[in-house]
Each structure stands twice: as structure tokens, then as C-alpha cells.
Amino acid sequence: MDEVLKIIKERRSIRDFQRKEIPEEIVRKLIDAIIWAPSAGNLQARKFYFITKEKIKKDIATAALNQNFIVESPLVVVGCIDKRIDSRYGDRGVGLYAIQDVASSIMNMQLVAFENGLGSVWIGAFKEGDVSNILGLPYNLRPVSIVPVGYPFKTPPAPPRIPAQEAVEFR
């Protein structure tokens, strides 16, 4: 099996983390994965906050509808779109392209995290206003994802997938 496809198939959403620090060299790889993701017009209309402080993680967990496992992860990444993309792409840039940019970056990061023995989970259920206030975000940034990252206690089995013929249609 191709190595990238193998990683894609083996990666899981992890919600149970060891209290073990992530080495700086791996954090740098995560950052590289984020910044090398494709972006609309190469505008890179995104910003990421790497959170390690316990108090901020607790506040983020509360804003994420009390998903308290967030606090257990050594690193929490908050992905934000930069609404200034509207100067080039208008409403579609803000409502779609910038979100796709963040999504591409997060997926890259999750795959590199897995490759380096880390687990992560993509969280979309949170109060955006609360997260914005917690991080003191400027007007142009909107948080769209929260991703706890750390060493998993256990890896769950693969969830079922729909058959390819249901997911893809050739025309």
C-alpha cells in the first residue's frame, strides 16, 4: 500500500490522551504541514493558534460545549480563517475558500501528527464568540476548528465506510 494512503486509512479520531509533552521537533513538523497546505490564490487566508497553557485549554474546552478531553491533550490547535480574503474573492472567499484553506491545513497536520505517533480529533462544535474572546482574536479572524493533539492512550478501530460506488459517481 502507498505510504500516504496507509496513513490516511490508519489515522483515527483520538479523544483520550496521555499527559506527555510533544517534542519541539515534532511541533515544528506540524507547523510545516500547516503552512505547506494549498490555499486559494496562495493568499494563505488562515492563522493557527497553538495552545499549551492549561487555563486557556480549560476555557476552550468549556467553549467547546464542555468537551473536557481537550484539556488532557498537551497541544490544542485552533484554526482561524482570515476574512480579509474578501478583498480578492468576496463573500465566496470568506464563506468557502478560507474555510477550505484551514481544512487543508488541518488535514495535513493530522496526517503528519499520526505519522509521528500522535493522535488528534477535529472539533467543530464550539461557541465561536467565546473562543474568539478567549484568544483575543482581531476582527478579521474567525475560529473554525479546534484540534487537540497528543499521544493516544488507545486507538479505536476503524469506523465503517460507505462503499466507493455510493461515494463516487463517474459521468
C-alpha positions, -999 to 999 in steps of 0.1 A, spaced: 0 0 0 12 35 -7 26 51 25 3 82 24 -28 61 17 -18 38 45 -15 67 69 -49 81 57 -66 47 64 -49 41 98 -55 76 113 -83 78 138 -100 105 159 -85 104 193 -102 118 224 -81 101 251 -46 115 255 -16 107 276 -2 136 296 31 136 277 47 166 261 52 167 224 89 173 214 97 206 197 109 190 165 75 173 161 57 206 168 78 221 140 67 194 116 31 201 125 37 238 117 53 229 84 23 206 75 0 236 81 19 262 61 26 239 31 -11 231 26 -27 246 -6 -47 278 -4 -70 298 -26 -49 321 -48 -20 313 -25 -34 340 -2 -30 317 28 -60 333 45 -56 314 77 -40 316 111 -34 289 138 -30 292 175 -10 265 193 -22 264 228 -4 246 256 -14 267 287 -37 248 310 -61 277 317 -66 285 281 -72 248 273 -98 247 301 -116 278 287 -115 263 252 -130 231 265 -158 250 281 -165 269 249 -165 236 231 -196 226 249 -177 210 278 -157 186 257 -133 182 286 -109 157 270 -95 188 252 -77 198 285 -59 164 286 -42 169 253 -7 186 255 -15 208 225 -47 223 212 -46 239 177 -73 265 169 -76 271 131 -90 305 120 -100 319 87 -88 354 78 -119 373 65 -96 397 46 -97 372 18 -129 391 8 -107 418 -8 -99 393 -36 -127 367 -35 -156 385 -19 -182 365 1 -173 332 -15 -137 337 -3 -149 342 33 -177 316 32 -158 289 14 -122 294 2 -108 304 36 -126 275 53 -112 251 27 -77 266 33 -80 259 71 -94 224 64 -65 215 41 -40 227 67 -57 208 95 -58 176 75 -21 179 66 -14 185 103 -34 155 114 -17 132 89 18 144 100 7 140 136 -3 104 131 29 97 112 48 109 143 29 88 168 3 114 178 -34 114 177 -59 142 171 -95 149 166 -112 176 146 -138 196 167 -163 218 151 -188 220 179 -180 252 199 -191 287 205 -171 308 181 -176 341 200 -164 325 232 -132 311 215 -126 345 199 -128 362 232 -106 336 250 -79 341 224 -84 378 219 -88 374 182 -88 405 160 -120 413 139 -106 396 108 -101 362 123 -129 336 128 -122 303 146 -135 274 126 -117 244 141 -103 231 173 -79 202 172 -65 186 203 -32 168 196 -13 144 217 -1 108 224 -32 85 224 -39 61 252 -56 38 228 -65 38 191 -101 29 183 -110 5 155 -118 19 120 -154 31 117 -173 17 88 -171 35 54 -197 36 27 -189 17 -5 -170 36 -31 -199 34 -55 -220 53 -31 -194 80 -25 -182 85 -61 -201 86 -93 -184 87 -127 -201 106 -155 
